[in-house]
């Protein structure tokens, strides 16, 4: 068994990558997609870049593994959404804060990043099989 893969530092890196990807996806997508119409909640929902979230999930899947890694990805998504909320109040453009919007945001951010996590784990597993070791 490859004990090096189960390092807490790897979990921290995966957490930070996913947590940082959430605001980057919102404001990166908003900068590109909302230039003409201004930043508001409806524009932000339509331009969030799932490619950024998918890429962050792939990186997290390559860095960490197992159920712990999946939990780290989920908690990273929650932390990223809280970070979006804090940053939005900081720039005086608050996002809606209600349970329905929270569930939609959880789905909107969680599916691409956790799908990316699964793809990263699959890639690592295939790489390990090609090397002839367990991954």
Steps between C-alpha positions, in 0.01 A plus 500: 500500500631845409481686832645817351167562324323545834684809613290774670693762302354351181149538646575862589622571147186344351282701740672828408480431127126431507421780745691751285342375177148601606558878517734484201226328299243763601706812451705363211180407320336829599788703363479318169124462470347798681708782356212665318217439745667549838546247779176382658363172631331391176809573294725318747289185485518489121875556466658288776774308329461127563833440322684672786314289756557183299872577476521564874327169564744317273794655685345402833443146374864470397626640830285313753300178497224293652198595703708755687581674173134503403413654836779754454351592162153541648624713790715700256186577300323622813799714596517640146135599509547671836800678351283617209246635749766685701666643190168609352422704809851644479437640151145617588334252262343251745378171363157372605504319832212257540469120529382445142788703355737310728378163369524618141852632561601173667386309193644757257846495658505146633423303187787630282764493775404158637472362146850632442609328821368171363678554169824579681470183707426299186806644326718421803363146516567443129851641540562264791375203301730592214797513740395168647434634850184559694387861503 
